[in-house]
Amino acid sequence: MLFFGIIGFGVFLYGCFYTLASVIFDCDVRLGFLDKFGKSPRRLKGKVAFITGASSGIGEHTAYALAKAGVKLVLTARRSLELQRVKQQCIGRSQRANWENIDITVDRQMFELNVFAVVNLSRVALEHFNKRGQGHLAVVSSLAGILGAPFSGSYTGAKHAIHGYFNGLRAEKLGTQIHVTLLCPGPTFTNFLAEAFTDKDGEKHHGSTKPTDKRMTAERCGHLNAVAIVNKVGEAWMGLFPLMPMVYVSIYFPNLYSLGMRILGPQYLYKLRDSKEYTGFTEMSKTE
């Protein structure tokens, strides 16, 4: 009985430690410790990284973090001026819309941009990796690929699809030297709201972030991405409190998470993500 008591106490302490760490860190617990004690991005010096989706925001600052570590960068972009400024390809687009009002054309466009374009280019890279016998794919997803984000149905669906595609790839490449990393940031200071889809084809949300918003800086996000890549983390989460505890609860205690969300409501998640009250998308577009 003493033996089982010691084991039970150890499990209790482990749970307390994880809970405290998830509150303190601005990323998942494993990534938090790797940031402090794991391999430095400098270990990637001399490696080659092909960066897409990176003319601004998260992609841009991931490139800065890798360049600082001495990584050789291959950079692409749709817009020549942005390519000259940061030499990155433009980011993928988010969305703000009510689920039932979304035009199916918007869903198709979202998947073309955030899923099929990524998968297609990754297969080109994999052909090269398979010949070499090694390689590393790092794909920017989102916490929306883990949690169901309200008022972003197409975007959330696309990010869940990304997880399905690349978790499947990771399973196929087990035991090889080809690695897959899914990077899942939460709210970050980028220009994503200006380019976000709505529920109509060809329409943009034209929103903006404010300095007072509760978001992770793009610099911090880029650094954590670099840490996840150099340590070959399978999946990395990033976000300010209370996002990390919420993600852990959603994964390990789904019934408790469901109960909490029913109490808090979708408006809470919307405010947590966009740092504002939900007032309807037509009204928001007129005031921003």
N, C-alpha and C positions, 0 to 999 in steps of 0.2 A: 504493500500500500504506500509506503514511503517513496518507493521508486516512481509510482504513477503520480504521486503528489508533487514530486520534484519536476516531472515532465509537465504537469498541468501548470505549475507556477512559471516554468520557463516559457510555455506558450502564452501565458497571460502577459509576462514581461515583454515578449516579442510583439504582441498585439499593441501594447501601450507604446512601445518604441515606434512602431510603424505609424500609429495614429499621430503621435507627436511630430514625427518627421514629415508626414504628409501636410501638416499644418504649417511647418516652418519653411519647407522647401517650395520653390516656385516651379517645380517639376516633379516627376515621379521619384520615388525614394531611391531607386537604383541609380537613376541618372544624376540625382543630387550628390550621391557619394562618389560616382565616377567623376563628377566635376571637381570634387575636392581631392580625391585620392587615386583616380583612374589615370589612364594614358592621356597625355596632353595632346591637343591637336598638332603640336609641333612634330609629333611622331609621323605625321603625314607628309613632311617635307620631301619634295621631289616627286611626289605622286601626281597623277593627272586627274583632274575632276572636270567633267563635262557638265556645265550648269545651264539649265533651262528654267523658264518661269522666274526669272531673276532680274528684271530691269529695275525693280524697286522693292521696298518692303522686306519681307522675310528672306526671299531669295537673294536680294542685293546684299543684305548684311551677313548671310551665310557665306557668300562669296568673299566679303571683306574678312571674315574670320578665317576662312581657308587660306586666303592670300597672305594674311598676317603670319600664318603657320608655314609659309613657304611652299604651298601647293601650286602646281602649274595648272592654270585655268583655261578651259576652252569655253568661250562665252558666245551666246547667240541671242538675237533679239529681233522682233518684228519691226521695231521703230528705230531708224538709224540714229536719230538724235539721242535717244535713251541709250543706245548701244555705245555711242561715243562717250556718254557721261559715266555710265557704270558698267558698260559692256555686259549687259545681262539681257536675257529674254524676258518679255513681259509676264506678269503674274497670272495665275488662274483667277476666275471671278467668283465672288460670293453671291448671295441672293437675299432679298427681303420681300416676302410675299405670303399671303394666306394660301395654305395647301390646296384648298378646293378651287381656287381661282386661277391656278397656274395653267397657262396654255401649254399643251403638250410639245409645241415647238420649242419652248424654253427648256423643257426637260431634255430634249434631244440636243440642243445647243450646249447645255451644261455638261452632258455626258461626253459630247465630242471634245470639249475643251479640257475638262477635268479628269476624264477617264481614258477615252480612246486615244487621244493625242499622247498621253503619258505612257499608256501600254504599248502603242506603236513604236515610239522612240526607244522604250526600254527593250523591246525585242531586237531592235537594231544593235543596241549596246550588248545584249546577251549573246548575239552571234559572235561578236568579237571576244567576249569573256569566255565563251565555250571553247573557242580555238586556243586561247591562252591558258585555259584551265583554272582561271581565277578572275575575280572581279567583285565589285560592290555596287549595288543599286541603292541609292538613298532617295526616297520619294516623300515629298511634302504632302501630308494629308491634313488632318485637323482633329481636334477633340470632337468635332461634329461627326467624325467617322466612328466614334465610340459611343457618344451620347446622341440622343435624338434632339437636334436643335430646332426649336419652334420657329415658324415663319421663314424657313429655309428648306422646304421640302426637297426641291431638286438638288440643291447643294449637299444636303445631308445624305440623300440617296447616292449621289456621285462619290462622296467620300467613303461611304460604306462599301461601294463597289470597288474602290481602290484597295481597301483592306482585303476584300475577297480575292481579288486578282493576285495581290502580292503575298498574302499569306499562303495562297495556293502555290505560288512560285517558290516561296521559302521551303515549303514542305517537300517539293520536288528536288530541291537542291541540298537537302540535308546530307551531311557527310562529304560535301564537296567544298571547294574554296571559293564558291560564289555566295556572297552574303546579301541580305536584303534588310534595309532599315526603313521603317515607317516613322516619319517625324510628324508629331501631332500637337501643334501649338494651339493655344486658346486665343482670346482677344489680344491683339498686338497692334501697336501703333504703325499702321500702314495706310495706303490710300485705297484699300479694298472697298470701302463703302461707296466711293464715287463711281466705281466701275461695276458695282453689284447688279445682278439681274433683279427684275421684279417679277410680276406674273405675266407680263406681256412681251411678245416678241419684239426685240429691238429697243426696248425701253431700259434706261438706267436709273438706279436708285438716287444717285447724286447726293448721297449723304456724306458726312465728314466726321472725323474724330476731333476731339478737343483735348487740350493739354491736361484738363482735370479728369479725363476719363481714367478708369481703373484698368489699365492695359500694361502688358509687358512691353518693354522697349524692343524695337527690332534688333538693336545691337545685342541685347541679352539673349534673345531668341536665336540669333545667328550663332552666338558662341555655344549655346547648348546644343544646337544642331551639329556643330563641329565636334563637340565632345561625344555625342551619340555615334557619329560616323567613325571616329578614330577607335572607339571602343567596340564597334560592331554590335551595337544594341539592336535587338530585333524590332522593338517598338518603344518610342520615347514620347512622354507626355510633358507639356509645358503650359503653365498658366498660374496666375496669381490666386491667392486664397480668395474664396473657398473652393476653387475649381478642383484642386488635387484631391482633397477629401471626398468631394462629390463623385469624382471618377472612380476612386477606390470603392466607395459604397455601392455605386452602380454595378461594378464588376463582381464584387464579393458578397454583397447583400442586396440583390436586385429587388426583393420584396420591400425592404426598408426604404430603398431609393424611390420605388414607385409610390409608396405611402407619402413620403416627404414631398414629392412632386405634385401629388394630388392636393396636398395642403397648401403648398406655395403657389402653384399654378404656373402656366406658361409665361405670364407677364414677368414673373421673377427671373426666369431664365433669360428672357429678352433683355431685361434691365442689366442683368449680370454680363451679358455679352456686349450690348451696345451702350451701356452706361446711361440709359434714359428710359423713361416710362413709355410703354406702348400706347400710341394714340391713333393708330391706323396709318397705313402707308401713303395714302393720298394726302392727308393732312401734313405728314412729316415732310414729304417732298416739297410742299409749298413753303414751309417755314425754314428749311435748311438751305 
